[in-house]
């Protein structure tokens, strides 16, 4: 991802689970907002209840990313920094992965409120992909 910015991440002292939200552009100019969840393989959570991790990506096509940047009064290249500035204050360094996931939903609600559509893709860290 180019111009990537980390918006929010969970408490790094949590040794079993970790999550973050980041954004940036892919090689085609699509704006991506990603929620990444990882589970430590050494954790005692049975695999049947939790995967080892996944990434949920909201992809905004290049044209809609431009429309969004116009709505929020920034250049397209400044959109990742804008998102970090707007939502980074949610991160106080002590968030749990579930709180990071809730923050991701708040960010997507903001995108919706701008009238912008996105496509969701969930990719397992074991490399399986589902598009919604």
Phi and psi in radians as a Rosetta constraint file:
Dihedral C 1 N 2 CA 2 C 2 CIRCULARHARMONIC -1.713 0.35
Dihedral N 2 CA 2 C 2 N 3 CIRCULARHARMONIC 2.700 0.35
Dihedral C 2 N 3 CA 3 C 3 CIRCULARHARMONIC 0.950 0.35
Dihedral N 3 CA 3 C 3 N 4 CIRCULARHARMONIC 0.554 0.35
Dihedral C 3 N 4 CA 4 C 4 CIRCULARHARMONIC -1.156 0.35
Dihedral N 4 CA 4 C 4 N 5 CIRCULARHARMONIC 2.403 0.35
Dihedral C 4 N 5 CA 5 C 5 CIRCULARHARMONIC -2.289 0.35
Dihedral N 5 CA 5 C 5 N 6 CIRCULARHARMONIC 2.373 0.35
Dihedral C 5 N 6 CA 6 C 6 CIRCULARHARMONIC -1.524 0.35
Dihedral N 6 CA 6 C 6 N 7 CIRCULARHARMONIC 2.152 0.35
Dihedral C 6 N 7 CA 7 C 7 CIRCULARHARMONIC -1.618 0.35
Dihedral N 7 CA 7 C 7 N 8 CIRCULARHARMONIC -0.867 0.35
Dihedral C 7 N 8 CA 8 C 8 CIRCULARHARMONIC -2.540 0.35
Dihedral N 8 CA 8 C 8 N 9 CIRCULARHARMONIC 2.517 0.35
Dihedral C 8 N 9 CA 9 C 9 CIRCULARHARMONIC -2.515 0.35
Dihedral N 9 CA 9 C 9 N 10 CIRCULARHARMONIC 2.748 0.35
Dihedral C 9 N 10 CA 10 C 10 CIRCULARHARMONIC -1.365 0.35
Dihedral N 10 CA 10 C 10 N 11 CIRCULARHARMONIC 2.964 0.35
Dihedral C 10 N 11 CA 11 C 11 CIRCULARHARMONIC -0.999 0.35
Dihedral N 11 CA 11 C 11 N 12 CIRCULARHARMONIC 2.087 0.35
Dihedral C 11 N 12 CA 12 C 12 CIRCULARHARMONIC -1.182 0.35
Dihedral N 12 CA 12 C 12 N 13 CIRCULARHARMONIC -0.240 0.35
Dihedral C 12 N 13 CA 13 C 13 CIRCULARHARMONIC -1.413 0.35
Dihedral N 13 CA 13 C 13 N 14 CIRCULARHARMONIC -0.166 0.35
Dihedral C 13 N 14 CA 14 C 14 CIRCULARHARMONIC -1.312 0.35
Dihedral N 14 CA 14 C 14 N 15 CIRCULARHARMONIC 2.010 0.35
Dihedral C 14 N 15 CA 15 C 15 CIRCULARHARMONIC -1.553 0.35
Dihedral N 15 CA 15 C 15 N 16 CIRCULARHARMONIC -0.188 0.35
Dihedral C 15 N 16 CA 16 C 16 CIRCULARHARMONIC -1.664 0.35
Dihedral N 16 CA 16 C 16 N 17 CIRCULARHARMONIC -0.682 0.35
Dihedral C 16 N 17 CA 17 C 17 CIRCULARHARMONIC -2.347 0.35
Dihedral N 17 CA 17 C 17 N 18 CIRCULARHARMONIC 2.616 0.35
Dihedral C 17 N 18 CA 18 C 18 CIRCULARHARMONIC -2.580 0.35
Dihedral N 18 CA 18 C 18 N 19 CIRCULARHARMONIC 2.523 0.35
Dihedral C 18 N 19 CA 19 C 19 CIRCULARHARMONIC -2.581 0.35
Dihedral N 19 CA 19 C 19 N 20 CIRCULARHARMONIC 2.683 0.35
Dihedral C 19 N 20 CA 20 C 20 CIRCULARHARMONIC -2.655 0.35
Dihedral N 20 CA 20 C 20 N 21 CIRCULARHARMONIC 2.825 0.35
Dihedral C 20 N 21 CA 21 C 21 CIRCULARHARMONIC -2.143 0.35
Dihedral N 21 CA 21 C 21 N 22 CIRCULARHARMONIC 2.269 0.35
Dihedral C 21 N 22 CA 22 C 22 CIRCULARHARMONIC -2.385 0.35
Dihedral N 22 CA 22 C 22 N 23 CIRCULARHARMONIC 2.899 0.35
Dihedral C 22 N 23 CA 23 C 23 CIRCULARHARMONIC -2.569 0.35
Dihedral N 23 CA 23 C 23 N 24 CIRCULARHARMONIC 2.819 0.35
Dihedral C 23 N 24 CA 24 C 24 CIRCULARHARMONIC 2.917 0.35
Dihedral N 24 CA 24 C 24 N 25 CIRCULARHARMONIC -2.932 0.35
Dihedral C 24 N 25 CA 25 C 25 CIRCULARHARMONIC -1.962 0.35
Dihedral N 25 CA 25 C 25 N 26 CIRCULARHARMONIC 2.518 0.35
Dihedral C 25 N 26 CA 26 C 26 CIRCULARHARMONIC -1.518 0.35
Dihedral N 26 CA 26 C 26 N 27 CIRCULARHARMONIC -3.103 0.35
Dihedral C 26 N 27 CA 27 C 27 CIRCULARHARMONIC -1.146 0.35
Dihedral N 27 CA 27 C 27 N 28 CIRCULARHARMONIC -0.330 0.35
Dihedral C 27 N 28 CA 28 C 28 CIRCULARHARMONIC -1.663 0.35
Dihedral N 28 CA 28 C 28 N 29 CIRCULARHARMONIC 0.055 0.35
Dihedral C 28 N 29 CA 29 C 29 CIRCULARHARMONIC 1.495 0.35
Dihedral N 29 CA 29 C 29 N 30 CIRCULARHARMONIC 0.132 0.35
Dihedral C 29 N 30 CA 30 C 30 CIRCULARHARMONIC -1.328 0.35
Dihedral N 30 CA 30 C 30 N 31 CIRCULARHARMONIC 2.444 0.35
Dihedral C 30 N 31 CA 31 C 31 CIRCULARHARMONIC -1.542 0.35
Dihedral N 31 CA 31 C 31 N 32 CIRCULARHARMONIC 2.205 0.35
Dihedral C 31 N 32 CA 32 C 32 CIRCULARHARMONIC -1.991 0.35
Dihedral N 32 CA 32 C 32 N 33 CIRCULARHARMONIC 2.359 0.35
Dihedral C 32 N 33 CA 33 C 33 CIRCULARHARMONIC -2.107 0.35
Dihedral N 33 CA 33 C 33 N 34 CIRCULARHARMONIC 2.032 0.35
Dihedral C 33 N 34 CA 34 C 34 CIRCULARHARMONIC -2.048 0.35
Dihedral N 34 CA 34 C 34 N 35 CIRCULARHARMONIC 2.356 0.35
Dihedral C 34 N 35 CA 35 C 35 CIRCULARHARMONIC -1.882 0.35
Dihedral N 35 CA 35 C 35 N 36 CIRCULARHARMONIC 2.095 0.35
Dihedral C 35 N 36 CA 36 C 36 CIRCULARHARMONIC -1.980 0.35
Dihedral N 36 CA 36 C 36 N 37 CIRCULARHARMONIC 2.284 0.35
Dihedral C 36 N 37 CA 37 C 37 CIRCULARHARMONIC -2.181 0.35
Dihedral N 37 CA 37 C 37 N 38 CIRCULARHARMONIC 2.286 0.35
Dihedral C 37 N 38 CA 38 C 38 CIRCULARHARMONIC -2.283 0.35
Dihedral N 38 CA 38 C 38 N 39 CIRCULARHARMONIC 2.479 0.35
Dihedral C 38 N 39 CA 39 C 39 CIRCULARHARMONIC -2.022 0.35
Dihedral N 39 CA 39 C 39 N 40 CIRCULARHARMONIC 2.276 0.35
Dihedral C 39 N 40 CA 40 C 40 CIRCULARHARMONIC -1.111 0.35
Dihedral N 40 CA 40 C 40 N 41 CIRCULARHARMONIC 2.246 0.35
Dihedral C 40 N 41 CA 41 C 41 CIRCULARHARMONIC -1.060 0.35
Dihedral N 41 CA 41 C 41 N 42 CIRCULARHARMONIC -0.404 0.35
Dihedral C 41 N 42 CA 42 C 42 CIRCULARHARMONIC -1.469 0.35
Dihedral N 42 CA 42 C 42 N 43 CIRCULARHARMONIC -0.028 0.35
Dihedral C 42 N 43 CA 43 C 43 CIRCULARHARMONIC -1.216 0.35
Dihedral N 43 CA 43 C 43 N 44 CIRCULARHARMONIC 2.779 0.35
Dihedral C 43 N 44 CA 44 C 44 CIRCULARHARMONIC -1.570 0.35
Dihedral N 44 CA 44 C 44 N 45 CIRCULARHARMONIC 0.139 0.35
Dihedral C 44 N 45 CA 45 C 45 CIRCULARHARMONIC -1.294 0.35
Dihedral N 45 CA 45 C 45 N 46 CIRCULARHARMONIC 2.134 0.35
Dihedral C 45 N 46 CA 46 C 46 CIRCULARHARMONIC -1.051 0.35
Dihedral N 46 CA 46 C 46 N 47 CIRCULARHARMONIC 2.442 0.35
Dihedral C 46 N 47 CA 47 C 47 CIRCULARHARMONIC -0.995 0.35
Dihedral N 47 CA 47 C 47 N 48 CIRCULARHARMONIC -0.541 0.35
Dihedral C 47 N 48 CA 48 C 48 CIRCULARHARMONIC -1.180 0.35
Dihedral N 48 CA 48 C 48 N 49 CIRCULARHARMONIC -0.308 0.35
Dihedral C 48 N 49 CA 49 C 49 CIRCULARHARMONIC -1.704 0.35
Dihedral N 49 CA 49 C 49 N 50 CIRCULARHARMONIC -0.298 0.35
Dihedral C 49 N 50 CA 50 C 50 CIRCULARHARMONIC -2.682 0.35
Dihedral N 50 CA 50 C 50 N 51 CIRCULARHARMONIC 2.320 0.35
Dihedral C 50 N 51 CA 51 C 51 CIRCULARHARMONIC -1.315 0.35
Dihedral N 51 CA 51 C 51 N 52 CIRCULARHARMONIC 2.989 0.35
Dihedral C 51 N 52 CA 52 C 52 CIRCULARHARMONIC -1.333 0.35
Dihedral N 52 CA 52 C 52 N 53 CIRCULARHARMONIC -0.223 0.35
Dihedral C 52 N 53 CA 53 C 53 CIRCULARHARMONIC 2.722 0.35
Dihedral N 53 CA 53 C 53 N 54 CIRCULARHARMONIC 2.849 0.35
Dihedral C 53 N 54 CA 54 C 54 CIRCULARHARMONIC -2.777 0.35
Dihedral N 54 CA 54 C 54 N 55 CIRCULARHARMONIC 2.869 0.35
Dihedral C 54 N 55 CA 55 C 55 CIRCULARHARMONIC -2.185 0.35
Dihedral N 55 CA 55 C 55 N 56 CIRCULARHARMONIC 2.255 0.35
Dihedral C 55 N 56 CA 56 C 56 CIRCULARHARMONIC -1.892 0.35
Dihedral N 56 CA 56 C 56 N 57 CIRCULARHARMONIC 2.096 0.35
Dihedral C 56 N 57 CA 57 C 57 CIRCULARHARMONIC -2.012 0.35
Dihedral N 57 CA 57 C 57 N 58 CIRCULARHARMONIC 2.196 0.35
Dihedral C 57 N 58 CA 58 C 58 CIRCULARHARMONIC -1.677 0.35
Dihedral N 58 CA 58 C 58 N 59 CIRCULARHARMONIC 2.035 0.35
Dihedral C 58 N 59 CA 59 C 59 CIRCULARHARMONIC -1.820 0.35
Dihedral N 59 CA 59 C 59 N 60 CIRCULARHARMONIC 2.130 0.35
Dihedral C 59 N 60 CA 60 C 60 CIRCULARHARMONIC -1.868 0.35
Dihedral N 60 CA 60 C 60 N 61 CIRCULARHARMONIC 2.123 0.35
Dihedral C 60 N 61 CA 61 C 61 CIRCULARHARMONIC -1.122 0.35
Dihedral N 61 CA 61 C 61 N 62 CIRCULARHARMONIC 2.850 0.35
Dihedral C 61 N 62 CA 62 C 62 CIRCULARHARMONIC -0.993 0.35
Dihedral N 62 CA 62 C 62 N 63 CIRCULARHARMONIC -0.732 0.35
Dihedral C 62 N 63 CA 63 C 63 CIRCULARHARMONIC -1.140 0.35
Dihedral N 63 CA 63 C 63 N 64 CIRCULARHARMONIC -0.750 0.35
Dihedral C 63 N 64 CA 64 C 64 CIRCULARHARMONIC -1.230 0.35
Dihedral N 64 CA 64 C 64 N 65 CIRCULARHARMONIC -0.563 0.35
Dihedral C 64 N 65 CA 65 C 65 CIRCULARHARMONIC -1.101 0.35
Dihedral N 65 CA 65 C 65 N 66 CIRCULARHARMONIC -0.688 0.35
Dihedral C 65 N 66 CA 66 C 66 CIRCULARHARMONIC -1.117 0.35
Dihedral N 66 CA 66 C 66 N 67 CIRCULARHARMONIC -0.796 0.35
Dihedral C 66 N 67 CA 67 C 67 CIRCULARHARMONIC -1.024 0.35
Dihedral N 67 CA 67 C 67 N 68 CIRCULARHARMONIC -0.708 0.35
Dihedral C 67 N 68 CA 68 C 68 CIRCULARHARMONIC -1.141 0.35
Dihedral N 68 CA 68 C 68 N 69 CIRCULARHARMONIC -0.748 0.35
Dihedral C 68 N 69 CA 69 C 69 CIRCULARHARMONIC -1.092 0.35
Dihedral N 69 CA 69 C 69 N 70 CIRCULARHARMONIC -0.650 0.35
Dihedral C 69 N 70 CA 70 C 70 CIRCULARHARMONIC -1.132 0.35
Dihedral N 70 CA 70 C 70 N 71 CIRCULARHARMONIC -0.752 0.35
Dihedral C 70 N 71 CA 71 C 71 CIRCULARHARMONIC -1.088 0.35
Dihedral N 71 CA 71 C 71 N 72 CIRCULARHARMONIC -0.597 0.35
Dihedral C 71 N 72 CA 72 C 72 CIRCULARHARMONIC -1.735 0.35
Dihedral N 72 CA 72 C 72 N 73 CIRCULARHARMONIC 0.115 0.35
Dihedral C 72 N 73 CA 73 C 73 CIRCULARHARMONIC 1.113 0.35
Dihedral N 73 CA 73 C 73 N 74 CIRCULARHARMONIC 0.763 0.35
Dihedral C 73 N 74 CA 74 C 74 CIRCULARHARMONIC -2.349 0.35
Dihedral N 74 CA 74 C 74 N 75 CIRCULARHARMONIC 2.816 0.35
Dihedral C 74 N 75 CA 75 C 75 CIRCULARHARMONIC -1.237 0.35
Dihedral N 75 CA 75 C 75 N 76 CIRCULARHARMONIC 2.718 0.35
Dihedral C 75 N 76 CA 76 C 76 CIRCULARHARMONIC -0.994 0.35
Dihedral N 76 CA 76 C 76 N 77 CIRCULARHARMONIC -0.669 0.35
Dihedral C 76 N 77 CA 77 C 77 CIRCULARHARMONIC -1.192 0.35
Dihedral N 77 CA 77 C 77 N 78 CIRCULARHARMONIC -0.299 0.35
Dihedral C 77 N 78 CA 78 C 78 CIRCULARHARMONIC -1.660 0.35
Dihedral N 78 CA 78 C 78 N 79 CIRCULARHARMONIC -0.082 0.35
Dihedral C 78 N 79 CA 79 C 79 CIRCULARHARMONIC -1.062 0.35
Dihedral N 79 CA 79 C 79 N 80 CIRCULARHARMONIC -0.764 0.35
Dihedral C 79 N 80 CA 80 C 80 CIRCULARHARMONIC -1.043 0.35
Dihedral N 80 CA 80 C 80 N 81 CIRCULARHARMONIC -0.743 0.35
Dihedral C 80 N 81 CA 81 C 81 CIRCULARHARMONIC -1.148 0.35
Dihedral N 81 CA 81 C 81 N 82 CIRCULARHARMONIC -0.647 0.35
Dihedral C 81 N 82 CA 82 C 82 CIRCULARHARMONIC -1.054 0.35
Dihedral N 82 CA 82 C 82 N 83 CIRCULARHARMONIC -0.803 0.35
Dihedral C 82 N 83 CA 83 C 83 CIRCULARHARMONIC -1.118 0.35
Dihedral N 83 CA 83 C 83 N 84 CIRCULARHARMONIC -0.708 0.35
Dihedral C 83 N 84 CA 84 C 84 CIRCULARHARMONIC -1.093 0.35
Dihedral N 84 CA 84 C 84 N 85 CIRCULARHARMONIC -0.748 0.35
Dihedral C 84 N 85 CA 85 C 85 CIRCULARHARMONIC -1.193 0.35
Dihedral N 85 CA 85 C 85 N 86 CIRCULARHARMONIC -0.720 0.35
Dihedral C 85 N 86 CA 86 C 86 CIRCULARHARMONIC -1.203 0.35
Dihedral N 86 CA 86 C 86 N 87 CIRCULARHARMONIC -0.692 0.35
Dihedral C 86 N 87 CA 87 C 87 CIRCULARHARMONIC -1.957 0.35
Dihedral N 87 CA 87 C 87 N 88 CIRCULARHARMONIC -0.163 0.35
Dihedral C 87 N 88 CA 88 C 88 CIRCULARHARMONIC -1.145 0.35
Dihedral N 88 CA 88 C 88 N 89 CIRCULARHARMONIC -0.389 0.35
Dihedral C 88 N 89 CA 89 C 89 CIRCULARHARMONIC -1.253 0.35
Dihedral N 89 CA 89 C 89 N 90 CIRCULARHARMONIC -0.198 0.35
Dihedral C 89 N 90 CA 90 C 90 CIRCULARHARMONIC -1.162 0.35
Dihedral N 90 CA 90 C 90 N 91 CIRCULARHARMONIC -0.507 0.35
Dihedral C 90 N 91 CA 91 C 91 CIRCULARHARMONIC -1.466 0.35
Dihedral N 91 CA 91 C 91 N 92 CIRCULARHARMONIC 1.899 0.35
Dihedral C 91 N 92 CA 92 C 92 CIRCULARHARMONIC -1.837 0.35
Dihedral N 92 CA 92 C 92 N 93 CIRCULARHARMONIC 0.163 0.35
Dihedral C 92 N 93 CA 93 C 93 CIRCULARHARMONIC 1.524 0.35
Dihedral N 93 CA 93 C 93 N 94 CIRCULARHARMONIC -0.028 0.35
Dihedral C 93 N 94 CA 94 C 94 CIRCULARHARMONIC -2.160 0.35
Dihedral N 94 CA 94 C 94 N 95 CIRCULARHARMONIC 0.295 0.35
Dihedral C 94 N 95 CA 95 C 95 CIRCULARHARMONIC -1.253 0.35
Dihedral N 95 CA 95 C 95 N 96 CIRCULARHARMONIC 2.552 0.35
Dihedral C 95 N 96 CA 96 C 96 CIRCULARHARMONIC -1.525 0.35
Dihedral N 96 CA 96 C 96 N 97 CIRCULARHARMONIC 2.839 0.35
Dihedral C 96 N 97 CA 97 C 97 CIRCULARHARMONIC -0.992 0.35
Dihedral N 97 CA 97 C 97 N 98 CIRCULARHARMONIC -0.636 0.35
Dihedral C 97 N 98 CA 98 C 98 CIRCULARHARMONIC -1.187 0.35
Dihedral N 98 CA 98 C 98 N 99 CIRCULARHARMONIC -0.584 0.35
Dihedral C 98 N 99 CA 99 C 99 CIRCULARHARMONIC -1.212 0.35
Dihedral N 99 CA 99 C 99 N 100 CIRCULARHARMONIC -0.617 0.35
Dihedral C 99 N 100 CA 100 C 100 CIRCULARHARMONIC -1.134 0.35
Dihedral N 100 CA 100 C 100 N 101 CIRCULARHARMONIC -0.719 0.35
Dihedral C 100 N 101 CA 101 C 101 CIRCULARHARMONIC -1.107 0.35
Dihedral N 101 CA 101 C 101 N 102 CIRCULARHARMONIC -0.713 0.35
Dihedral C 101 N 102 CA 102 C 102 CIRCULARHARMONIC -1.098 0.35
Dihedral N 102 CA 102 C 102 N 103 CIRCULARHARMONIC -0.699 0.35
Dihedral C 102 N 103 CA 103 C 103 CIRCULARHARMONIC -1.109 0.35
Dihedral N 103 CA 103 C 103 N 104 CIRCULARHARMONIC -0.650 0.35
Dihedral C 103 N 104 CA 104 C 104 CIRCULARHARMONIC -1.026 0.35
Dihedral N 104 CA 104 C 104 N 105 CIRCULARHARMONIC -0.745 0.35
Dihedral C 104 N 105 CA 105 C 105 CIRCULARHARMONIC -1.144 0.35
Dihedral N 105 CA 105 C 105 N 106 CIRCULARHARMONIC -0.634 0.35
Dihedral C 105 N 106 CA 106 C 106 CIRCULARHARMONIC -1.095 0.35
Dihedral N 106 CA 106 C 106 N 107 CIRCULARHARMONIC -0.738 0.35
Dihedral C 106 N 107 CA 107 C 107 CIRCULARHARMONIC -1.093 0.35
Dihedral N 107 CA 107 C 107 N 108 CIRCULARHARMONIC -0.769 0.35
Dihedral C 107 N 108 CA 108 C 108 CIRCULARHARMONIC -1.164 0.35
Dihedral N 108 CA 108 C 108 N 109 CIRCULARHARMONIC -0.586 0.35
Dihedral C 108 N 109 CA 109 C 109 CIRCULARHARMONIC -1.076 0.35
Dihedral N 109 CA 109 C 109 N 110 CIRCULARHARMONIC -0.696 0.35
Dihedral C 109 N 110 CA 110 C 110 CIRCULARHARMONIC -1.085 0.35
Dihedral N 110 CA 110 C 110 N 111 CIRCULARHARMONIC -0.782 0.35
Dihedral C 110 N 111 CA 111 C 111 CIRCULARHARMONIC -1.023 0.35
Dihedral N 111 CA 111 C 111 N 112 CIRCULARHARMONIC -0.784 0.35
Dihedral C 111 N 112 CA 112 C 112 CIRCULARHARMONIC -1.046 0.35
Dihedral N 112 CA 112 C 112 N 113 CIRCULARHARMONIC -0.706 0.35
Dihedral C 112 N 113 CA 113 C 113 CIRCULARHARMONIC -1.157 0.35
Dihedral N 113 CA 113 C 113 N 114 CIRCULARHARMONIC -0.354 0.35
Dihedral C 113 N 114 CA 114 C 114 CIRCULARHARMONIC -1.465 0.35
Dihedral N 114 CA 114 C 114 N 115 CIRCULARHARMONIC -0.024 0.35
Dihedral C 114 N 115 CA 115 C 115 CIRCULARHARMONIC 1.365 0.35
Dihedral N 115 CA 115 C 115 N 116 CIRCULARHARMONIC 0.409 0.35
Dihedral C 115 N 116 CA 116 C 116 CIRCULARHARMONIC -1.810 0.35
Dihedral N 116 CA 116 C 116 N 117 CIRCULARHARMONIC 2.349 0.35
Dihedral C 116 N 117 CA 117 C 117 CIRCULARHARMONIC -1.677 0.35
Dihedral N 117 CA 117 C 117 N 118 CIRCULARHARMONIC 2.698 0.35
Dihedral C 117 N 118 CA 118 C 118 CIRCULARHARMONIC -2.564 0.35
Dihedral N 118 CA 118 C 118 N 119 CIRCULARHARMONIC 2.806 0.35
Dihedral C 118 N 119 CA 119 C 119 CIRCULARHARMONIC -1.931 0.35
Dihedral N 119 CA 119 C 119 N 120 CIRCULARHARMONIC 2.373 0.35
Dihedral C 119 N 120 CA 120 C 120 CIRCULARHARMONIC -1.751 0.35
Dihedral N 120 CA 120 C 120 N 121 CIRCULARHARMONIC 2.337 0.35
Dihedral C 120 N 121 CA 121 C 121 CIRCULARHARMONIC -2.285 0.35
Dihedral N 121 CA 121 C 121 N 122 CIRCULARHARMONIC 2.323 0.35
Dihedral C 121 N 122 CA 122 C 122 CIRCULARHARMONIC -1.934 0.35
Dihedral N 122 CA 122 C 122 N 123 CIRCULARHARMONIC 2.159 0.35
Dihedral C 122 N 123 CA 123 C 123 CIRCULARHARMONIC -2.103 0.35
Dihedral N 123 CA 123 C 123 N 124 CIRCULARHARMONIC 2.160 0.35
Dihedral C 123 N 124 CA 124 C 124 CIRCULARHARMONIC -1.256 0.35
Dihedral N 124 CA 124 C 124 N 125 CIRCULARHARMONIC 2.557 0.35
Dihedral C 124 N 125 CA 125 C 125 CIRCULARHARMONIC -1.187 0.35
Dihedral N 125 CA 125 C 125 N 126 CIRCULARHARMONIC -0.140 0.35
Dihedral C 125 N 126 CA 126 C 126 CIRCULARHARMONIC -1.555 0.35
Dihedral N 126 CA 126 C 126 N 127 CIRCULARHARMONIC 0.188 0.35
Dihedral C 126 N 127 CA 127 C 127 CIRCULARHARMONIC 1.328 0.35
Dihedral N 127 CA 127 C 127 N 128 CIRCULARHARMONIC 0.498 0.35
Dihedral C 127 N 128 CA 128 C 128 CIRCULARHARMONIC -1.719 0.35
Dihedral N 128 CA 128 C 128 N 129 CIRCULARHARMONIC 2.556 0.35
Dihedral C 128 N 129 CA 129 C 129 CIRCULARHARMONIC -2.304 0.35
Dihedral N 129 CA 129 C 129 N 130 CIRCULARHARMONIC 2.402 0.35
Dihedral C 129 N 130 CA 130 C 130 CIRCULARHARMONIC -2.254 0.35
Dihedral N 130 CA 130 C 130 N 131 CIRCULARHARMONIC 2.309 0.35
Dihedral C 130 N 131 CA 131 C 131 CIRCULARHARMONIC -1.895 0.35
Dihedral N 131 CA 131 C 131 N 132 CIRCULARHARMONIC 2.357 0.35
